[in-house]
Amino acid sequence: MENTTTQLNLLVKMAISAWESQNKQLNKLLEALTDEQLKKEIAPGRNTGVYLLGHLIAVSDALLPLLGFSDRLYPELEEVFIKNPDKSGFAMPTVSELKEKLQAVNAKLATIFETTDVDEWLERHTAVSAEDFANEPHRNKLNVLMNRTGHMANHLGQMLLLK
């Protein structure tokens, strides 16, 4: 049993480390890009960097209730950055405001991730029923974190085109 526990600890640590690494890369990119660069489209007719930044914040913020940790910090971002595409006519926060929100969401998630028991990562998330989870135990909190890490990496790659 000790070996299984050690392996589980390692897997959770790897997943959290990957999440942290993507966030570090995003912050590094945001330091390098000007507000004007972020306002540009990734490619003609595509999302702007500001929209992608807001989208990443809204998706990360949505982890709080999805993983059963707390309510969102910024529920107002869902309408603008998840439910609707870029250029939908919604007022967007400034780049500075978005950067502050990113730091707040990531700080809250980091604190929670540090204190979440390893076994809790294998529990179901709030979007899956107990019945479905019994049949599909891979639909757990750790899987969501891994999925969202890949999602962030995808949009980070798009945002690199703004350089």
N, C-alpha and C positions, 0 to 999 in steps of 0.2 A: 504494500500500500504506500509506503514511503516514496518509492520510485514514481508512482502515479501522481502523487501530490507534488513532488518536485517538478515533474514534467508539466503539470497543469500550471504551476506557478511560473514556469519558464514561458509557456505559451501566452499567458496573460501579460507577462512583462514585455514580451516581444510585441504584442498587439498595441499596448499602451506606448511603447517606445516608437513604433511606427507612426502612431497618431501624433506624438510629440515632434517627431522628425518632420512630418509634413507641415505642421504648424510653424515650426522654426523656419522652414524654407519659405512659407507664405509670408511670414514677418520680414524675412530678409528681402524678399522681392518687393514688398510694400515700402521698405526703406529706400530701395533703389529707384522706384517709380515716382514720378511727379504726379500731382493731382491731374494735370492735363493729360498725361499718358494714360492714367486710369479712366479718363472720360472717353477715350477713343474706343472704337470697335475693335474686337479681336481680329476680325476680317470684315470686308465690306458686307453690310447687312446682318452682321452677327451681334452677339452681346457685347456690351461695353465692359471694361474692367471694373467700373463702379458697380454695375449690376452683378457681376460674378462675385465680387467681394461681399456685397449684401446677401447674395444667395448663400454663400458659404457660411456667413454668420447665422442666417436664419436656419439653415440645416443643422448647424452645430447646436444652436439654441434649442432646436426641437429634440435634441438628444435628451435633454433634461427630463421632460415628461415621458418620452418614449422608453427610456431606461428606468423610469419610476423613481427618479431622484428628486425632482421638484417641478414647479411650473416654469414656463419660459421666462427669461428675463425681458425679452423684447417681442411679445406676441404680435405687435403691429408690423413686424418685418415679414410675416408669413404672406400677407395679402400682396405686398409689393414684389417680394423676391422668390416666392415659391409658387403661389397660385396663379401668377401672371408673368408673361414674358417681359423682357426689356422693352422699353419705349411704349408701355401701356398707358402712359399719361399720369401715372401716380407720382406724387412728390417724393423725391428720394432724399435721404439724409445726406449731409455733406461727407466728403471723404474723411475729414477729421472725425466727425461723429461716428462713422462706420468703424474707423480704426479703434476708437474708444470702446465701442460695443464689442468688437472682436476681442480686445484684451479682457473685458469683463466676462464674456462668455467662456473664454479659454481658461481664465483664472478659476472660475467656478467649477468647470469640468475637471481641471487639474486637481483641485482640492478633493473633489468627489472621487476621482479615479484613485488617488493615493490612499483613500480610506475605505474603498470598496473591497470587501472580502473576496478572495479568489473564487470561492464557490458561488458567490452571487453572480459572477459573470456568466455562469452556465444556466442561470435561471431565465425564465421567459421574459420577454419584453412586453410592454403594455398593449401592443398592437396584435398580439397573438392570444387566442383563447387557450384556456387550460386544456381543453379537449384536443385542439390542434397541436399544442405543444407536446402532449403525451405521444402523439403520432410522429411529430417532427421536432425532436429535442434540439436539433441544430438551429432552430429559430430562437436563439438566445441573445442575451445582451452582448456577449463577446462577438458574435457574428455581426451584429449591428455596428459595433465599433469598427470592425475590420472593413465592412462595406463602406462606411462613411469615410474611412481613411483613404480608400481607393477613389471615392467620389472627389475628395479634396485634391488628391494627386492629379486627377483628370483636369479639374478646373485650374489648378496651379499651372499645369502644362499649357493650357490655353492662355493664361495670363502672361506667361513668359514671352508670348508673341508681341506683347506691348513694348518690350525693351527696344 
